[in-house]
Amino acid sequence: MGLTNFPNGISSMGMPIVGGGMLTSGSVFFVHSGTGSDGNSGEDTDHPLATVDAAINKCTANKGDVIFAMPGHSETATTAALFDADIAGISIIGLGNGNDRPLFTLGTSTGADIDLNADGVLVRNLRFDFTGIDAIAAGLDVDGANITIEECDILMADTAQATMGVDVGGSSHGFTFRRNIVHANTAGANSAIRLGACATAIAASNDVLIEGNTFDGDFAVACIENTDGTTQIAHLRTMVRDNVIVSANADEPFVSFGVSGSGHTGTIINNYVSLPGTSAALLVTHKGDCRAFQNYVSTFITLGAIVSPAAAMS
């Protein structure tokens, strides 16, 4: 059982960041767009790499390699994929707080994205801006299994709007989306998260956990969806809990899992939904065999929330 390459820990401005007791059998790489070069080793903060993709290329699968994007790091898409996390078992972690956290901006084409293709990838404490060009199809394209995205900020709509924030593929079992903030404050986005698979004859993503997030936006289909109005494949054991959504669209639900007979299973529990208008719209549509417990829905003009479901599921 090994330590990191930094047995005495990692510090920034005298503040410890990663202690010597962090267990990993892998390597540690640093990235900074301002001071780095992809010709560097990336093995310490004085010789960082310039891009996350260059750091990924130095990683070895399933060793627990860690990539630290340093405060102030930024990258903007110049090709379709800004980077592809195609090495299994790696972690990409942003350092810094607030706007000092690393920023990744998509532009150039509507097909620009960030790919998470390998299994067991962790993404934490990064900022994503999907408004560099209008109608980005899907900012984060998840196709690996057991992918975790946590404590990130995702901007989907501003002067331009992304169609979808996170597209979870049909083979992406065990996907976790935890403690993130998604902003889509102007119309144009369809959904924050789409669970695979839609209108395809492949197995759907199972054992998904969507927990403790804040969604603030105007979603034309649903905040969390698996629907395109035609054929859906059931996804199993989905858990949606402890999320907050402030919606600007009174006509669309928080969760829509496709056609009503698809047989989706899981639990929708302890979510808090704020909607405009005089009556609360549906919390969930097309739930299949999911169960919902103790969710609260409030309109902007009423004094308090109502518990849902009462008769608010179809």
C-alpha positions in Angstrom: 0.0 0.0 0.0 1.8 3.1 -1.2 1.8 6.7 -0.5 1.8 9.5 -3.1 5.0 10.7 -4.7 4.8 13.4 -2.0 5.2 11.6 1.4 5.3 14.9 3.3 2.1 16.1 1.7 1.3 18.9 -0.8 1.0 22.5 0.2 0.1 25.8 -1.5 1.1 29.1 0.0 1.9 27.2 3.1 -1.5 25.5 3.4 -1.5 21.7 3.3 -3.7 20.3 0.5 -3.1 16.6 0.4 -1.6 15.0 3.5 1.1 12.4 3.5 -1.4 9.8 4.6 -3.4 9.8 1.3 -3.2 6.3 0.0 -2.5 5.7 -3.7 -0.5 3.2 -5.7 -0.3 5.7 -8.6 1.4 8.8 -9.7 0.5 12.5 -9.2 0.6 15.1 -12.0 0.0 18.8 -11.9 -1.5 21.0 -14.6 -1.4 24.8 -15.1 -2.2 26.6 -18.3 -0.3 29.7 -17.4 3.0 28.3 -16.1 3.0 24.8 -17.6 4.2 23.1 -20.8 3.1 19.7 -22.1 6.8 19.0 -22.5 7.2 19.1 -18.7 7.2 16.1 -16.4 4.1 17.4 -14.5 5.4 15.7 -11.4 5.6 18.8 -9.3 4.2 22.3 -9.1 7.3 23.9 -10.5 7.1 21.8 -13.7 3.3 21.5 -14.5 1.8 20.3 -17.7 -0.3 22.8 -19.7 -3.4 20.6 -20.4 -5.3 17.9 -18.6 -5.2 15.8 -21.8 -1.4 15.7 -21.6 -1.6 14.6 -18.0 -4.1 11.9 -18.8 -1.6 10.6 -21.5 1.0 10.1 -18.7 -1.4 8.1 -16.5 -1.5 4.3 -16.2 -4.8 2.5 -15.9 -6.1 1.3 -12.6 -3.2 2.5 -10.5 -5.0 5.4 -8.8 -3.2 8.2 -10.7 -4.2 11.7 -9.7 -4.2 14.8 -11.8 -4.3 18.1 -9.9 -5.5 21.1 -12.0 -3.9 24.1 -10.1 -5.8 27.3 -9.2 -6.2 29.6 -12.2 -5.9 26.8 -14.7 -8.1 27.3 -17.8 -8.7 25.5 -21.1 -11.0 26.3 -24.1 -12.0 23.8 -26.7 -10.3 24.1 -30.0 -11.4 20.6 -31.2 -14.5 18.5 -30.6 -13.2 16.9 -27.4 -11.5 19.3 -25.0 -10.1 16.2 -23.2 -10.9 12.5 -23.1 -10.6 10.7 -19.7 -9.8 7.4 -21.4 -7.5 5.9 -18.7 -9.4 3.8 -16.1 -9.2 4.6 -12.4 -7.8 8.2 -12.6 -8.9 11.2 -10.6 -9.0 14.8 -12.0 -9.2 17.2 -9.1 -9.3 21.0 -9.2 -7.5 23.0 -6.6 -8.7 26.4 -5.3 -11.9 28.0 -4.2 -14.6 30.0 -6.0 -13.4 31.5 -9.3 -9.9 30.3 -8.7 -11.0 26.8 -9.5 -10.0 25.5 -12.9 -12.3 26.5 -15.7 -13.0 24.5 -18.9 -14.9 26.3 -21.7 -16.6 24.7 -24.7 -16.9 26.5 -28.0 -15.8 26.1 -31.6 -18.6 23.7 -32.6 -21.9 22.3 -31.2 -20.2 19.0 -31.0 -17.6 20.2 -28.6 -17.6 18.2 -25.4 -15.5 16.6 -22.6 -15.4 12.8 -22.8 -15.3 10.5 -19.8 -14.9 7.2 -21.6 -12.9 5.0 -19.2 -14.3 3.3 -16.1 -13.8 4.5 -12.6 -12.9 8.1 -13.3 -13.5 10.8 -10.6 -13.9 14.5 -11.5 -14.0 17.0 -8.6 -14.0 20.7 -7.9 -13.9 21.9 -11.5 -15.8 24.7 -13.3 -17.4 24.0 -16.7 -18.7 26.7 -19.1 -20.8 25.3 -22.0 -21.9 28.7 -23.4 -19.0 29.4 -25.7 -21.2 28.6 -28.6 -24.9 28.2 -28.9 -26.5 24.7 -28.8 -23.7 22.6 -27.5 -25.2 19.1 -27.8 -23.9 17.6 -24.6 -21.1 19.2 -22.5 -20.1 16.2 -20.5 -20.3 12.9 -22.4 -20.2 10.0 -20.0 -19.6 6.5 -21.4 -17.5 4.8 -18.8 -18.9 2.9 -15.9 -18.6 4.0 -12.2 -17.9 7.7 -13.2 -18.2 10.2 -10.4 -18.7 14.0 -10.9 -18.8 15.9 -7.7 -18.5 19.4 -6.3 -18.3 21.0 -9.7 -20.0 24.1 -11.2 -21.7 23.7 -14.6 -22.9 26.8 -16.6 -25.3 25.7 -19.3 -27.1 28.9 -20.4 -26.2 32.5 -20.5 -25.6 34.4 -23.8 -25.6 31.0 -25.4 -27.4 27.8 -24.3 -26.2 24.2 -24.2 -28.9 21.6 -25.1 -27.8 19.2 -22.5 -25.4 19.3 -19.5 -24.5 15.7 -18.9 -25.2 12.8 -21.3 -25.0 9.4 -19.5 -24.5 6.6 -21.9 -26.3 3.2 -21.8 -23.3 1.4 -20.5 -22.5 3.9 -17.8 -23.6 1.8 -14.8 -22.9 3.2 -11.4 -22.8 6.9 -12.5 -22.7 9.3 -9.5 -23.5 13.1 -9.7 -23.1 14.6 -6.3 -23.0 18.1 -4.7 -22.7 19.9 -8.0 -24.3 23.2 -9.0 -25.9 23.5 -12.5 -26.9 27.0 -13.9 -29.2 27.3 -16.9 -31.0 30.6 -16.2 -32.1 31.5 -19.7 -34.3 29.3 -22.0 -32.6 27.0 -24.5 -31.5 24.0 -22.4 -33.4 20.7 -22.6 -32.0 19.0 -19.5 -29.2 19.1 -17.0 -28.8 15.3 -17.1 -30.0 12.7 -19.6 -29.8 9.1 -18.5 -29.1 6.5 -21.2 -30.4 5.1 -23.3 -32.9 7.0 -25.3 -34.5 5.5 -28.4 -31.7 2.8 -28.7 -31.9 -0.9 -28.3 -29.1 -1.2 -25.8 -29.2 -1.7 -22.0 -29.8 1.5 -20.1 -27.5 2.9 -17.4 -28.3 1.3 -14.0 -27.5 2.1 -10.4 -27.3 5.9 -11.0 -27.0 8.2 -7.9 -28.0 11.9 -8.3 -27.5 13.4 -4.8 -27.2 16.7 -3.1 -27.1 18.9 -6.2 -28.5 22.4 -6.9 -30.2 22.9 -10.3 -31.1 26.5 -11.2 -32.6 26.9 -14.6 -35.2 26.7 -17.4 -35.2 23.1 -18.7 -37.5 22.5 -21.7 -37.9 18.7 -21.2 -36.9 18.0 -17.5 -34.1 18.7 -15.2 -33.3 14.9 -15.2 -34.6 13.0 -18.2 -34.7 9.8 -20.2 -37.0 10.6 -23.0 -37.2 11.7 -26.5 -40.9 10.9 -27.0 -40.4 7.6 -28.7 -38.8 4.4 -27.3 -37.0 4.2 -24.0 -35.1 1.4 -22.3 -35.7 1.0 -18.5 -32.9 2.0 -16.2 -32.8 0.2 -12.8 -32.2 1.2 -9.2 -31.9 4.9 -9.8 -31.6 7.0 -6.7 -32.5 10.8 -6.9 -32.3 12.3 -3.4 -31.6 15.5 -1.5 -31.5 17.8 -4.5 -32.8 21.4 -4.9 -34.2 22.7 -8.1 -35.2 26.4 -8.7 -37.1 26.1 -12.0 -38.0 28.9 -14.4 -40.3 26.5 -16.3 -43.7 25.7 -14.6 -44.7 23.3 -17.4 -41.9 20.8 -17.1 -41.2 18.2 -14.4 -38.1 17.8 -12.2 -37.7 14.1 -13.4 -39.0 12.5 -16.6 -38.0 8.9 -17.2 -39.6 8.4 -20.6 -42.8 6.6 -21.5 -44.9 5.5 -18.5 -44.6 1.7 -19.1 -40.9 1.5 -19.4 -40.4 -0.1 -16.0 -37.7 2.2 -14.5 -37.0 1.3 -10.9 -35.5 3.3 -8.0 -36.3 6.0 -5.4 -36.9 9.7 -5.6 -36.7 11.1 -2.1 -36.2 14.3 -0.1 -36.0 16.7 -3.1 -37.0 20.3 -3.0 -38.5 21.9 -6.1 -39.4 25.6 -6.6 -41.6 26.5 -9.5 -43.1 29.7 -11.0 -46.8 30.2 -11.4 -49.9 29.6 -9.2 -49.9 25.8 -9.1 -47.2 23.2 -8.7 -46.4 21.3 -11.9 -45.6 17.6 -11.8 -42.6 16.6 -9.8 -42.2 13.4 -11.8 -43.6 12.2 -15.1 -43.3 8.7 -16.5 -41.8 7.2 -13.4 -42.2 3.5 -14.4 -41.9 1.5 -11.1 -39.9 4.2 -9.2 -41.1 5.1 -5.7 -41.2 8.7 -4.4 -41.1 9.8 -0.8 -41.3 13.1 1.0 -40.5 15.5 -1.8 -41.6 19.1 -1.5 -42.8 21.4 -4.3 -43.4 25.1 -3.9 -44.5 27.9 -6.2 -42.9 31.3 -6.0 -46.1 33.0 -4.8 -47.4 30.6 -2.1 -46.3 30.7 1.5 -45.1 27.1 1.8 -44.4 23.8 0.0 -46.7 20.9 -0.6 -45.5 17.3 -0.2 -45.4 15.4 -3.5 -46.5 12.9 -4.6 -50.1 13.3 -3.7 -51.5 12.6 -7.1 -48.6 14.1 -9.0 -47.1 11.0 -10.6 -48.0 9.5 -14.0 
